[in-house]
Amino acid sequence: MDTTHEEDRGTPVGRRVVLGLLGLGAAGVAAGPFLQRLESGLAERDPSGLTGLLPGNNGFRYYSVVTSVPERDATNYTLTVDGLVERPATHRLADLQAMPQRRLVKDVQCVTGWRVPDTPFEGVPLAHLLDTAGVQPGAKAVRFSCFDGAYTESLTLDQARRDDVLVALSLQDKPITHDHGGPVRLYVAPMYFYKSAKWLSGITVTDEVQPGYWEGNGYDVDAWVGRSNGRVDAPTS
Amino acid sequence: MRRRAELVLRFTRAERWVHRATAHVMGVCLATAGCLYLAPLAELVGNRPLVVTLHVWCGLALPVPLLLGLGSRAVRTDAARLSRFTPADWQWLRAVRTRACQTRPMAAHRPAGKFNAGQKLYAQWTLGSMLVILGTGLLMWLTHLAPPSWRTGATFVHDWLAAAIAVVVAGHVRMAWRDRESRLGMRTGLVERSWAEREHSYWQPVRDDPADAAPTGDLTG
C-alpha cells in the first residue's frame, strides 16, 4: 500500500478498541439479566424517579400499532358483548361502573422485558360479563376487539373465566387514561401484557380461539408469564 | 471564498459517499429508536410495526456503505491510517489531557497526521459499537437464534449502547459544527492548505489536481 511515511506502522490501537468493544458487548449480554435486575431493584428503591431516565428503565411504555387512536370517554364509550351468547348487550361506561368490581395488585410483565411491580388494576371480572350475557353451549373461546381499529386478542373460555382476568376501569387507582388504553382495557394478570388489550370495545364469544394481533406476528397464544414466548420471568399471578 | 490553488484533496468521492450514506442510515436508526423508546415520541408517532421494520432494516444496512467503500483504495488507505496510533497520536492525547487539567491559554502542541488521535478513536468506536449494536439487534430480532436469557442481555446492552451512541454522535456533530473547514472537507473533499498544515501538520496530502475531486461549483463553499 502506498500509505505515506510514519503512518504505516504504529500501535494497532484500532484492533484493540474494536475487539475490546466486542468483548464488552459479549460480557454485557452474558451479565445483562443480572444487571437488568440490579437496575430494576435500584429503580424500585429510588424515590427521586431519576433512575426512570436510565436506558432499560422501569415503567410502562407506550405501544400502539396504528398511527392515531380516537379518544373515547363516558359520553361515547361502548363495550359490546356478542357472538355465542344468549343475551348480546352493549354497555356504556356507567353500566360497567355499576357492576361488581374487583381490585388486583400484581406485577405487570411485558414480553419485551420490562416489568412494573405491584400495579393496582380494578374493574369488572370478565366472568361476570360472560355470565350476564349467558354463554351458549359449544362456545370455546373469547375474542376481543379494540377501538383503535386494528388490535385483537383472544382467550380460551377457561382462561377468560379466571378470577384474575378483568375488564379494567382503573389503573393505579385512577381512571385509565387514553395513553394506557382507557377508558376501558382488558387486564389478564397471569399473562404477558400484550394479552391485556388496550382500548377494549368488543367481546365476542366464539367456537374456537382466533389468534390476536401479536400472535399473528409470532407471539404465543397462551401467553403465561414465565411459561411462554421462550422467557423465564417470575409468574405474575 | 476559497482559492482553488490553495486547496488540497482530503476525501475522495468514495470516502465522502461512505460517510454520508453511513450518517443517513445511522440517523434513521437513531430517529426510529427514539420513536420506539421515548414515550412522548412513541405516543406521537404510534405505528409501531412500521417503525420497527424501518429500524431493523436500517440497522442491517449500517455496515453496508463501509463494506462497499472498501472497494476504493482511498477508503482502504484511510481505514489503515485510522486503525494505528503513531507516536504523534500519543503526544496529541497527552496534550489534550494536559490542557484539560490546567487551563493555561497556551495550548500544548497537538501533532497529527491526516487524522488526529481523537478522530482515530472516534472511528474505532464507531466500528466497534456498530458491530455490537448490530449483533445484539440480531439477537433481539431473530428470537429463535439464542436462549431467552441472551435476549434479555442483548436488550440490556442494546439499550445502553444506543444511548451512548446518541451521545457520542451528538459530540461528533458538535465538533463538526465548530470547524467550518473540516465540514467543507467532508462535503467537497477539499480543504485549505493552511488549515491542513495547522491542524494536521504530519499529513502530506497527495498532490492530485483538486478539480478531480469536486465540481467547481462547490469550491466557494
Interface residues (C-beta under 8 A of the other chain):
Chain A: M1 D2 T3 T4 H5 E6 E7 R9 G10 T11 P12 V13 G14 R15 V17 V18 L19 G20 L21 L22 L24 G25 G28 V29 A30 A31 G32 P33 L35 Q36 P55 G56 R61 Y62 Y63 S64 V65 V66 T67 S68 V69 T112 G113 D179 N217 G218 N229 G230 R231 V232
Chain B: Y37 A39 A42 E43 V45 G46 N47 R48 P49 R76 T77 A80 R81 L82 S83 R84 F85 T86 P87 A88 D89 G113 K114 K120 L121 A123 Q124 W125 L127 G128 S129 L131 V132 G135 T136 L139 T143 H144 P147 P148 S149 W150 R151 T152 G153 A154 T155 F156 V157 D159 W160 L161 A162 A163 Y202 Q204
